[in-house]
Structures are given as structure tokens and as C-alpha cells.
């Protein structure tokens, strides 16, 4: 926790809450980005597997 020299140096409660919410929103945005990247990677992995399976079934 940050210590302030005087009470007037400390940000008011509204500013502290705004800062906290801003951090939460930025974190949620990052998590959504990573979720989309994970989903895209999973889809590409499934497509590759289907291509390989389709190629081996034609060769048989």
C-alpha cells in the first residue's frame, strides 16, 4: 500500500475507484483478446487435423 505524507496527498475515494475499475476493464479486454487467440489457434489445429485425416482416407 502506498503511504502519503498528508491526507491531502491521497487521491479521493472516487479517483481510487475509477483507477481500480480502469485496471479491471483493461485486464478483461486482455483476457478477451487471449480467448480469441486461443479459439483461433484451436480452430486452425482442428482444420489441420481434418486435412490430414481427409488426406489419409483418400490414400487408403
Rosetta blueprint (number, residue, H / E / L):
1 X L
2 X L
3 X L
4 X L
5 X L
6 X L
7 X H
8 X H
9 X H
10 X L
11 X L
12 X L
13 X H
14 X H
15 X H
16 X H
17 X H
18 X H
19 X H
20 X H
21 X H
22 X H
23 X H
24 X H
25 X H
26 X H
27 X H
28 X H
29 X H
30 X H
31 X H
32 X H
33 X H
34 X H
35 X H
36 X H
37 X H
38 X H
39 X H
40 X H
41 X H
42 X H
43 X H
44 X H
45 X H
46 X H
47 X H
48 X H
49 X H
50 X H
51 X H
52 X H
53 X H
54 X H
55 X H
56 X H
57 X H
58 X H
59 X H
60 X L
